[in-house]
Amino acid sequence: SEKADTVPGYDFLVNSVWPEIVRGLEEKLPSLFNPGNPDVFHEKYTTSMDFVRKFERQCGSQASVKRLRSHPSYHNFNNKWNLPVYFQIRFREIAGALEEALSDTLEEAPAGSSYCLLATHMVWMSLLKCWSDQMFLPLLAHRLWKLSLQILARYSVFVTEVSLRPISSENMKESKKPVPVGRKEPSVSLSPSEDQGNGSSPESQPLSSISSTQLVYVAADLDKLQDQIPDILDMIKPKLEMIGFKNVSCIAGALEDSKASLSACMPTLNNRIIQDLSESSFTYLKSALEVPRLYRRTNKEVPTKASPYVDSALKPFYRLQNEYKDTLKQSMVHQWLEGALSESTQRYYETVSDVLSSVKKMEESLKRLKQARRTATSNPVGTNGGMSDDNKIRLQLALDVEYFREQIRKMGLETSSIKSFSALTELVLTAKDQATAEQS
């Protein structure tokens, strides 16, 4: 309306037009305010608020806008929109789908996802949904922000629980089977209601196992989600600007706290993976105990190559490097390899040391027996090249360790960074020198 058409002392738009519009909507379109269908409600609310903004621009002055916003029918119109109920419905949608994904089966993420597991994929999709144009409403920004932090906290609890599961001996592939045990209630629940009691105790339910592959996937996803925390801030900032919120540093700080909480889960996961790799490798490395049996009184040829058990012991490390090169950061693979090799090498050193000590004791015992009998019948010298069985054992262990070192270097690692490797090398080199010296 033109200013010339206004009646002095009377605001026609505010006192006549607006109340009639509100009354017409309430009488003719009562379903307009129904939040039962959240998608339809969001569309109607967004359209209605856009209409209100355009109506305000038709007011002749700022004073007129103030009168409109203080008018009872204006408040009545805004109060008709049941935003808390709309949020509750959206909350149940997000929390329900997320909890379904955070199951004991650890299903893989759908094709095309940047994550490995459905659980992490759903966490990210839930965060995107909170701030999407199809769901976000300015007046619910505070609730959606709280929900975002709850989603991240819930995932942190989930990862903590998963990292405590026993590792299964076989790779689990039946990811679509029903959940084997009841889903555990987290200590940080997404539910807005504090009364969550269902009478069941998580302690009374057995922990389902997790495969080595799934454990690696959890670590990869956790690392990627941490990297994407800044993207959440970039996604939220434009929405907060809509409501005039400018304290972005506060939001960034809270997200950093969430990132720190996620990061705190990483050491346990790393240790579990390193332990699993080490165990898988040492299962074969301990076969060094069988080397004496292969050479004592068998007339076996002087060894010239490493034992087959060394290649078998290296397979878990090759698999980690080759199968997950597109999934994991190289730095993470390097850390796991170094940690697992340090643990397995320490145990390998102890095993080889025990074998060499046993060989030396046996050798000394035979020498004493020979001196006592003063006869050559107990001479431990073999028939192949004149090398004794004991020295063949020493040489074989030296060849095994040398091959082990070569393969580690081919993996891009330095043996100097692996605990006990220098001691292991020195141990077998001394034994090798003894064997070659006695032969010559």
Secondary structure, 3 states (H helix, E strand, C coil): CCHHHCECCECHHHHHHHHHHHHHHHHHCHHHHCCCCHHHHHHHHHHHHHHHHHHHHHCCCHHHHHHHHCCHHHHHHHHHCCHHHHHHHHHHHHHHHHHHHCCCCCCECCCCCCCCEHHHHHHHHHHHHHCCCCCCCHHHHHHHHHHHHHHHHHHHHHHHHHCCCCECCCCCCCCCCCCCCCCCCCCCCCCCCCCCCCCCCHHHCCCCCECHHHHHHHHHHHHHHHHCHHHHHHHHHHHHHHCCCCCHHHHHHHHHHHHHHHHCCHHHHHHHHHHHHHHHHHHHHHHHHHHHHHHCCCCCCCCCCCCHHHHHHHHHHHHHHHHCCCCCCHHHHHHHHHHHHHHHHHHHHHHHHHHHHHHHHHHHHHHHHHHHHCCCCCCCECCCCCCEHHHHHHHHHHHHHHHHHHHHHHCCCCHHHCCCHHHHHHHHHHHHHHHHHHHC
